[in-house]
Amino acid sequence: MEKKVLIITYYWPPSGGSGVQRWLKFVKYLPQFGWQPFVYTPENPSFDVKDESLLKDVPAEAEVIKLPIWEPYHLADRLLSLFGKKERSDRENKQAVSAHRSWLQRFISWVRANLFIPDPRIFWMRPSVAFLHDFLKDRQINTIITTGPPHSMHLIGLKLKQKNPNLRWLADFRDPWTEWGLWEKLGVGEWGMKRHRKLEQQVLTNADRVISVTPFYVERLEALSGRKADLLTNGFDEEDVEHIRYLRTAYFIIRHIGIVNEQRDPVPFMEAFTMALTKDKSFREQVRLEFVGEVYAPFKAYVEARPELQPYVTFTGNVSHDAVMDYYGSSSLLLLILTGYRDPHGFFPGKLFEYVATGIPILGIGPDPSDAADVLQKAGTGVMIAPEEKEQLVAQLLTFFAAWKNNPHVAAKPLSISAYSRKVITGDLVRILEE
C-alpha cells in the first residue's frame, strides 16, 4: 500500500471504554480502502478501563508505534496518600467534578485545569514531536490525524505541522475543548481559559481539516474557527452486532450500557421508573433495571437509600466489549441518558449507534429536538422524552412494556442504519483523506 496515514491517539487497546472505539474501527477498515494505518500511542498510558477483547480488531496491516509517556498522576496519588486518602487521583475526570471532593482533590483539579494545559498528557508532546518528525520522513508518511481529548494530541500535530508545512494534518475532536462542560467545576481560571483558547485557535487555524462527531460540535467548531469543519459520526461495527444472540427473557429487562456520572444523570428517569412501579402491578412484577458499566457513587447511594428500588436495580461493573454484545441480546429496552450534559441537544454518545443497530427499542431521556433524537427518529427504533415530562415517561415505559408482553419477537428491526456503519463512515474518512 502506498497511501499511508499516521493516527496519533492516547487511547488504544488494551485501553477500554468509548474513547478507544472510534479510531480503532477506522484503523480496522482503512486497509480495505487502500490505506495503510500507522498508530502512535503511549507505551504506558494511565487509564482505568482495560479491555483485551478489542485487540482482535487491530488489523495485520496496521503498524502500532509506542513511546513511553510520563504523566503526573503518580505524584497526585502520592500526595493523596500522604493525607490519608486511599483513592487514586482521577484519570478520566469521573470524580473530578464531584460535589463531595476534599480540599486536596479540589486543589488537584485546579492544578489540572490551570497548569497542565491543555491536559496532564502535555509532557508527552516534546518527545513525541522529536520522534515523529524523523519517523514520518523515514516512512514517507505525508498525512497525520490527531484525535482528542486529550487535546495535547492536537499539539503534537501542531508542532509537526510547524516543522513541516507540507504535512497534511486532520484534527479530530471527539469532545469539545474550550466549550467542554466541566471546566467550571474543575476550577479553571481566567488565565487558564485564555491559554486554552489560544491553543485551540492555533489547532483550528493550522490543521488542514477539522473533524468532529456530531452536527452541533461541527457547528460550534466552525463558529470558533470561521472555517468549514467535517462531520464523521461514530457508528456501529456490523461484525460486532452480527454476533448478538437474542434471547427472550422471563423479565422485562431495561439496560443502560456505559458510564454513569454527573454528566449523565439517571435520577429523572428513576423518578419516572418509581412512578411506573407504583402504577402498574404487572410492570412491578416483571421489570428489572440494570446499569452495565462504571457508576459513580452518589447515584448508587441514591438507589440504596430507596428500598422501593432495591429489588429491581442491579449494578454491573465494567465488562468487555464482547460481553456487551451478550447484554444487548438479553435486553428488552435500552436506556439512553442525556440528562445533565451542558449541550444535550448537540450530543450523542458513541453507544447510540450500537443501540440502534441492535434493533432493540430505545428510550432516550433528553431534549427533543436534538441530534440524538434525530438519529432515533430516522432509525425508527426509539423515542426521546424530556426529563421533566414525568407522566409522558411513565406512559412510554408502560407502552414499551405492553409491546414486549404482546410481541413474541425479541427485537424490532431498525429502519435506516446503513449510514452509521463503521465501514461506511471509514469510506467518508477516506474521501476526506483523498480530497
C-alpha positions in Angstrom: 0.0 0.0 0.0 1.4 3.4 -1.0 -1.2 5.5 0.8 -0.2 5.9 4.4 -1.6 7.8 7.4 -0.4 8.1 11.0 -3.0 8.4 13.7 -1.9 10.0 17.0 -4.1 8.8 19.8 -3.8 8.4 23.6 -6.4 5.7 23.8 -5.6 2.3 22.1 -6.2 -1.3 23.1 -5.9 -2.7 25.7 -7.5 0.5 26.9 -11.2 0.1 27.0 -14.2 2.4 27.1 -15.7 4.7 24.5 -12.6 6.8 23.8 -10.8 4.0 22.0 -13.6 2.7 19.8 -13.7 5.5 17.1 -10.2 5.3 15.8 -9.8 1.6 16.4 -12.6 1.0 14.0 -11.3 3.4 11.4 -7.9 1.7 11.6 -9.7 -1.7 11.2 -11.3 -0.7 7.9 -8.8 1.7 6.4 -6.8 -1.1 4.7 -9.9 -2.2 2.8 -9.8 1.2 1.2 -6.2 1.0 0.2 -4.7 3.0 3.1 -2.0 1.6 5.5 -2.6 2.9 9.0 0.2 3.7 11.4 -0.9 4.3 15.0 1.2 6.3 17.5 0.2 5.8 21.1 1.8 5.8 24.6 3.6 2.7 25.8 2.5 3.1 29.4 -0.7 5.1 29.5 -2.7 5.7 32.7 -6.3 4.6 32.2 -8.9 3.0 34.3 -10.7 0.6 31.9 -9.0 -2.3 30.3 -10.5 -4.4 27.5 -8.2 -7.1 25.9 -11.0 -8.2 23.6 -10.6 -5.0 21.5 -7.1 -6.2 20.4 -8.7 -8.5 17.8 -9.9 -5.5 15.8 -6.3 -4.2 15.1 -5.7 -5.3 11.5 -2.5 -7.0 10.5 -1.7 -4.1 8.1 -1.6 -1.6 11.0 1.8 -0.7 12.5 1.5 0.4 16.1 4.3 2.5 17.4 4.6 3.2 21.1 6.7 5.7 23.1 6.9 5.9 26.9 4.9 8.7 28.5 5.4 10.5 31.8 2.2 11.6 33.5 1.8 13.5 36.8 -0.9 11.2 38.2 1.5 9.2 40.4 2.6 12.4 42.1 -1.1 13.2 42.8 -1.6 9.7 44.1 1.3 10.1 46.5 0.0 13.4 47.7 -3.4 11.9 48.4 -1.8 9.0 50.3 0.2 11.4 52.4 -3.0 13.0 53.6 -4.6 9.6 54.3 -6.7 9.4 51.1 -7.0 5.8 49.8 -8.4 6.7 46.3 -6.3 7.3 43.2 -6.4 10.7 41.6 -9.0 10.8 38.8 -7.6 9.9 35.4 -10.8 10.4 33.3 -12.5 13.3 35.3 -15.2 10.9 36.6 -14.8 12.1 40.2 -13.0 15.3 39.5 -16.3 17.3 39.4 -18.0 15.5 42.4 -19.6 17.8 44.9 -18.1 15.6 47.7 -14.4 16.3 47.0 -11.9 17.1 49.7 -10.0 20.4 49.6 -7.0 18.4 48.3 -9.0 16.9 45.5 -10.3 20.3 44.6 -6.7 21.6 44.6 -5.5 18.8 42.3 -8.4 19.5 39.9 -7.4 23.2 39.9 -3.8 22.3 39.0 -5.0 20.1 36.2 -7.2 22.8 34.7 -4.9 25.8 35.1 -1.3 24.5 35.0 -1.3 21.3 32.9 -2.6 22.9 29.8 -4.4 21.5 27.9 -4.2 18.3 30.0 -1.7 16.2 32.0 -0.5 14.4 28.9 1.2 17.6 27.7 4.6 16.2 28.9 4.4 13.7 26.1 4.4 16.4 23.4 8.0 17.3 23.1 9.5 13.7 23.0 6.7 12.7 20.6 7.4 15.6 18.1 11.2 14.8 18.2 10.5 11.1 17.5 7.7 11.5 14.9 9.5 14.2 12.9 12.1 11.7 11.9 9.7 8.7 11.8 7.4 10.4 9.2 10.4 11.2 7.0 11.8 7.7 7.2 8.4 6.1 6.4 7.5 8.7 3.8 4.2 9.4 5.6 2.6 12.7 4.5 -0.7 12.6 6.3 -1.4 12.6 10.1 -4.5 12.6 12.2 -4.7 13.7 15.8 -7.7 12.8 18.0 -8.6 14.4 21.3 -9.3 14.5 24.1 -6.7 14.5 25.4 -6.2 17.7 23.3 -2.4 17.5 23.9 -2.5 15.1 20.9 -3.5 18.0 18.8 -0.5 20.0 20.0 1.7 17.2 18.7 0.1 17.6 15.3 0.5 21.4 15.5 4.2 21.2 16.2 4.8 18.6 13.5 2.9 20.8 11.0 5.0 23.8 12.0 8.2 21.8 11.4 6.9 20.5 8.0 4.3 22.8 6.4 3.8 20.3 3.6 2.5 17.7 6.1 -1.3 17.1 5.8 -3.0 17.2 9.2 -6.5 16.3 10.2 -7.6 17.3 13.7 -10.5 15.1 15.1 -12.5 16.4 18.1 -14.4 13.7 19.9 -15.4 16.2 22.5 -15.2 20.0 22.8 -12.1 21.7 24.0 -12.8 25.2 25.5 -16.5 24.6 25.4 -16.2 21.4 27.4 -18.9 21.3 30.1 -16.6 20.5 33.1 -14.1 23.4 33.1 -16.0 25.4 35.6 -16.3 22.5 38.0 -12.6 21.8 37.6 -11.9 25.3 38.7 -10.3 26.8 35.6 -9.4 30.5 36.0 -9.4 33.3 33.5 -5.7 33.0 32.8 -6.0 29.2 32.3 -9.0 29.5 30.0 -7.3 32.2 28.0 -4.4 29.8 27.4 -6.7 27.0 26.4 -8.5 29.3 23.9 -5.2 30.4 22.3 -4.0 26.8 21.8 -7.4 25.8 20.5 -7.3 28.6 17.9 -3.8 27.6 16.8 -5.0 24.0 16.2 -8.2 25.1 14.4 -6.3 27.5 12.2 -3.3 25.4 11.3 -5.0 22.0 10.7 -5.7 21.2 7.1 -9.1 19.7 8.1 -11.1 19.8 11.3 -13.4 16.9 12.1 -16.0 16.2 14.8 -18.6 13.6 15.8 -22.0 15.5 16.0 -23.6 18.2 13.8 -23.7 20.5 16.8 -20.0 20.1 17.6 -19.2 20.8 13.9 -21.3 24.0 14.0 -19.5 25.1 17.2 -16.0 24.4 15.7 -17.0 26.3 12.6 -18.1 29.3 14.8 -14.9 29.2 16.8 -12.6 28.9 13.7 -14.5 30.7 11.0 -13.9 27.8 8.7 -15.6 24.6 7.5 -15.4 21.5 9.6 -16.3 18.0 8.6 -18.8 15.6 10.3 -17.8 12.0 10.8 -20.2 10.4 13.4 -19.4 7.4 15.5 -21.1 4.2 14.4 -21.6 0.5 14.9 -19.4 -2.3 13.6 -21.5 -4.8 11.6 -19.1 -7.6 12.6 -19.9 -6.9 16.3 -23.7 -6.8 16.1 -24.0 -9.8 13.8 -22.8 -12.0 16.7 -25.6 -10.9 19.0 -27.7 -13.8 20.2 -31.2 -12.6 21.0 -32.9 -14.2 24.0 -36.5 -13.9 25.2 -36.1 -13.5 29.0 -38.7 -14.0 31.7 -38.3 -10.4 32.8 -38.7 -7.1 31.0 -35.0 -6.1 31.3 -34.2 -2.4 30.9 -30.5 -1.8 30.5 -28.2 1.2 30.4 -24.8 0.4 28.9 -21.9 2.7 29.7 -20.7 5.2 32.3 -23.0 7.0 34.7 -21.6 10.2 36.2 -22.6 13.8 36.9 -22.8 14.4 33.2 -25.2 11.5 32.7 -27.7 11.8 35.5 -30.3 9.0 35.6 -32.3 10.4 38.5 -35.1 11.9 36.4 -35.6 8.5 34.8 -35.5 6.8 38.2 -38.3 9.1 39.4 -40.5 8.0 36.4 -39.5 4.4 36.9 -40.6 4.6 40.5 -43.9 6.0 39.4 -44.4 3.2 36.9 -43.7 0.6 39.6 -46.5 2.1 41.7 -48.9 2.5 38.8 -48.8 -1.0 37.2 -48.7 -4.2 39.2 -47.7 -6.4 36.2 -44.8 -4.0 35.4 -43.7 -4.2 39.0 -43.7 -8.0 39.0 -41.9 -8.4 35.7 -39.4 -5.5 35.3 -35.7 -5.4 36.1 -33.3 -2.4 35.6 -29.6 -2.9 35.1 -26.7 -0.5 34.7 -23.8 -2.1 32.9 -20.5 -0.2 33.3 -19.0 2.2 35.8 -21.5 4.1 38.0 -20.4 6.9 40.3 -21.0 6.6 44.0 -23.7 9.2 44.6 -26.1 7.5 42.2 -25.5 4.1 43.8 -26.2 5.8 47.1 -29.4 7.3 45.7 -30.7 3.8 44.8 -29.5 2.2 48.1 -31.4 4.9 50.1 -34.7 3.9 48.4 -36.0 0.4 49.5 -38.7 0.6 46.8 -36.0 0.5 44.1 -33.5 -2.0 45.5 -35.3 -5.2 44.4 -35.4 -4.0 40.8 -32.0 -2.4 40.2 -28.7 -4.1 39.5 -25.2 -2.5 39.1 -22.8 -4.5 36.9 -19.2 -3.2 36.7 -17.1 -2.7 33.5 -17.3 -5.5 31.1 -15.5 -6.2 27.8 -17.0 -5.0 24.5 -17.6 -8.7 23.6 -19.6 -9.1 26.7 -21.6 -6.0 26.0 -23.0 -7.8 22.9 -24.3 -10.6 25.1 -26.0 -8.0 27.3 -27.7 -6.4 24.3 -29.1 -9.8 23.3 -31.0 -10.3 26.5 -32.2 -6.7 26.8 -35.9 -5.7 26.3 -35.4 -2.0 26.4 -32.2 0.1 26.1 -31.9 3.3 28.2 -30.1 6.4 26.7 -29.4 9.1 29.3 -28.6 12.7 28.1 -29.7 14.4 31.2 -27.0 16.6 32.8 -24.9 17.5 29.7 -24.1 21.1 29.1 -25.4 20.9 25.5 -27.5 17.7 25.5 -29.3 18.8 22.2 -26.0 18.5 20.4 -24.6 15.4 21.9 -24.9 11.7 21.3 -22.8 9.0 22.9 -21.0 6.5 20.7 -23.1 3.7 22.0 -26.2 5.3 20.5 -25.3 3.7 17.1 -24.8 0.3 18.6 -28.1 0.7 20.4 -29.8 1.5 17.1 -28.1 -1.4 15.3 -29.4 -4.0 17.7 -33.0 -3.2 16.7 -34.0 -3.3 20.4 -36.4 -0.5 21.5 -34.6 2.6 22.9 -35.9 5.1 25.5 -33.9 8.3 25.4 -34.1 10.8 28.3 -33.2 14.2 26.9 -34.2 17.1 24.6 -36.3 16.8 21.5 -35.5 18.1 19.0 -31.8 17.2 19.3 -29.1 15.4 17.3 -29.7 12.1 19.2 -33.5 12.4 18.8 -33.0 12.8 15.1 -31.0 9.6 14.9 -33.7 7.7 16.8 -36.4 9.1 14.6 -34.6 8.2 11.4 -33.8 4.7 12.6 -37.3 4.1 13.9 -36.2 2.2 17.0 -36.9 4.6 19.8 -38.1 7.8 21.3 -36.6 10.8 23.1 -38.6 12.4 26.0 -37.6 15.4 28.0 -36.6 14.6 31.7 -39.2 17.0 33.1 -42.0 15.1 31.3 -42.5 12.5 34.0 -46.0 11.5 33.1 -45.0 11.0 29.5 -42.0 9.0 30.6 -44.2 6.7 32.7 -46.7 6.3 29.9 -43.9 5.4 27.4 -42.3 2.9 29.8 -45.6 1.1 30.2 -46.2 1.3 26.4 -42.8 -0.4 25.8 -43.7 -3.0 28.5 -47.1 -3.8 26.9 -45.5 -4.2 23.5 -42.9 -6.6 25.0 -45.6 -8.7 26.6 -47.7 -8.9 23.4 -44.8 -9.4 21.0 -43.2 -12.9 20.7 -40.3 -11.5 18.7 -37.2 -10.4 20.6 -36.3 -7.2 18.8 -37.8 -4.8 16.2 -35.9 -4.2 13.0 -34.3 -0.7 12.6 -35.5 1.2 9.5 -32.4 3.1 8.4 -29.0 2.4 9.9 -26.5 1.7 7.0 -25.2 5.3 7.1 -23.9 4.6 10.6 -21.9 1.5 9.7 -18.2 1.9 10.8 -17.1 0.7 7.4 -19.3 3.2 5.6 -18.1 6.0 7.8 -14.5 4.9 7.1 -15.3 5.4 3.4 -16.3 9.0 4.3 -13.0 9.5 6.1 -11.1 8.2 3.0 -12.9 10.7 0.8 -11.6 13.5 3.1 -8.1 12.0 3.0 -8.1 11.9 -0.7 -9.5 15.3 -1.4 
